[in-house]
Amino acid sequence: MHSHHLMNVFMSRLDEQERRWYAALEATKLGHGGLETIAKIIGLHVNTIRRGQEEMANDLAKRPSDRLRVEGGGRQPIEKKSPEIEAVLASIVADDIAGLPTGPEQWVRKSLTNLAEELTKRTYTVSPTLVKRLLEKLDFGLLSNRKSLIKVEHPDQDLQFRYIKQVKKLFLAAGFPLISVDAKDKKVVGDFANAGQSWRQAAEEVLIHDFPSDGLGVAKPYGIYDLRHNQGHVYVGTSADTPEFAAYCIAQWWSSPDRPRFEREDLLLIFCDAGGSNNCRFWLWKHEVQRQLANQFGIHIMICHYPTGNSRYNPIEYRLFSQISLNWAGKPLRSFQTMLNFIRGTTNKTGLAVRAFLIDRLFETARSVSDAERQAIRLTRRPICPNWNYVISPQQIITT
């Protein structure tokens, strides 16, 4: 009995072919009845041991040196046993919606486990791992959505882009100020994870859950990019991103004693998106530009909006905001001061300089503009794309 145990221990250390040979060798030693005896002791099938004897008798002539099994040995792949299974699986995967679009089966067939169950129902016994291999053979992959579809373009989109290019060239040549403005994504300030990665010897510890109530507040950065001087000013608000807040930030930049001066400062050109707090349809935006900029400083304000869905072409996006995101990537914004420091430390090879300020005051939401206030706006729409291009003039010219 002890020898039987040692025999099985020895067998457990061998590969498949070696076990077959060893069993054949022991069976040959026992002579008549040796096959059945060894089969009971070791647990191999009699035919397997007999095949080992045949291999040894033929001096292993048919066994390639780099294979454990003879060619064609072992379990046949299911594709050979059931070649139609690939087509069946492809039809199941292609059928995204089974039954009603809102039915319970709409998303069931998207997992490997459920695909395996569906094939099993059709008499193919497969595992999720096997389903994965079959899908890869069919050129299926585990893919995320790809943002590549574009909504139908506005018929005047190309015209607006050409107009913006022309106006920009004229303003630069004439020495007028021109800025690009927009609100950057809001950030919850506190011990929260920040998207991206940074070089560190150890990862920074942050809260597991991003509950705003656990933070210090929500920051709403509004940026102003000076195209002529390659300078950025970012005003981090603690209240709401409203048209009043947007106009207030631009007014703060214009009145700053540290901003660069221009050859002519009686006309200001603003490039902005068609949505957000500086929405081209918002009368409150126009009213606040009238009140806080045109009237307060006695200057004309020309505004050009980028067509809806094209904010990525707004210069502030790729010349300022993208650089700020790179600078604080993977670094928690634990306080408003930390956030301001990251913004101020942003630069690039072109010599970008950025200043940052905290705007800790309340801006009222859901404000409306009365008919009288709307009529009082000195608005002159340009002939080309008038909803996107207009000038707001001061209601009373200020002389100095």
C-alpha positions, 0 to 999 in steps of 0.5 A, a space after each residue: 500500500 505504501 508503494 502505491 502511495 509513492 507511485 502516485 506521488 511520483 506520478 503527480 510530478 510528471 507531465 501528461 506524456 511522462 505519466 503515460 510512459 511510466 504507467 506503460 513501463 509499470 504495466 509491462 513489468 507486471 505482465 498479464 493483467 498489468 494494464 488493469 492493475 496499474 490503471 486502478 492504482 494510478 487512475 489512468 484509462 487502460 487505453 491511455 496506458 496501452 497508447 504509452 506502450 505503443 509509443 515506447 515500442 515505436 521508439 517515439 518516432 511519431 512524437 515531435 520533440 517540442 510537443 507533449 502530445 502527438 499531433 491531433 491529440 487531446 480535446 478538439 477545439 469546439 470550433 472544429 467540433 461545432 464549426 457553426 458556433 462562431 456564426 451563432 455567437 456573432 448573431 447573438 452579439 449583433 442582436 443588441 436589442 432582444 424584444 422590446 427596446 425597453 425590455 429586460 433583455 436589452 443589455 443581458 447579452 453584453 457579458 461573457 457569462 450571459 453569452 455563455 449561458 445563451 450558447 448553452 441554451 443552444 446546446 453548446 456547452 462553453 465557459 465565459 473564457 471560451 466565449 472571450 476567445 471566440 469573440 476575439 477570433 471574430 474581431 470583437 473587443 471590449 471597447 468603450 464609447 468613442 466620441 466621434 459623432 458630430 451633430 448637424 452643423 449650423 449652416 453658418 458655422 464656416 461663415 462664422 469661423 471665417 468672420 472670426 479669423 478676419 476680425 481677429 486679424 484686423 484687431 491685432 493690426 489696429 492695436 485693439 485689445 482682444 481677449 478670449 473668455 470662458 468658464 473652466 469646469 467647476 472643482 470641489 475643493 478639499 481632500 478629493 482625487 484630481 484627475 490625471 497623474 503626477 510624478 511622486 514617490 508615494 500616492 497622495 491620500 484622498 477621500 474615498 467618496 467625493 461628497 461635496 459636503 465634505 469639501 470646503 466649497 465648489 470653485 468656479 474658475 472664469 478665465 480671460 486670455 489676452 491673445 496679444 500678450 499671451 497672458 491669462 487671468 483666472 478669477 475663482 468664484 465661490 458662488 454661482 457662474 452667472 452672466 453677472 459673474 462673467 461680466 464682473 471678471 472681465 471688468 476686474 481684468 480691465 480695471 487691473 493696474 497690472 494688465 498690459 496696455 494696448 495702443 487703442 483702448 476704446 474698443 474691446 473684442 471678446 471671443 467666447 462660447 455660444 453657451 454657458 454664462 456668456 450665452 449668446 441668447 442670454 439678455 442678462 449677459 448683454 445687460 451685464 456687459 452693458 452695465 459693468 463694461 460699456 457704461 463703467 469704462 466708456 468703451 465699445 464691446 464687440 462680442 464674437 461667439 463661437 458656434 454651438 458645439 465648437 468651444 474647443 476652438 476658443 483660444 482660451 481652451 487650448 492656450 490657457 485651460 489645457 495648460 492649467 489642467 496639465 499643471 495640477 493633474 493628479 494633485 488634490 486641490 485641498 484648499 482655494 489657496 492651493 488651487 490659486 497657486 497651481 493656476 499661478 504656477 502654470 506656464 509653457 514654452 511660449 512664455 505663458 504667464 497666468 495670474 489668479 484671484 479669489 472672488 468670494 462674493 455672492 452672485 444671484 441666480 435666476 435673475 431676469 431682465 425686464 423689458 425696459 432693461 432690454 430696450 435700454 441695451 445699446 446693441 448693434 448686431 453685425 450683418 454677418 451672423 448677427 446672433 453671434 456677432 454684435 457690439 454693445 456701446 456705452 449708454 453715456 460716453 465717459 470723458 476724461 
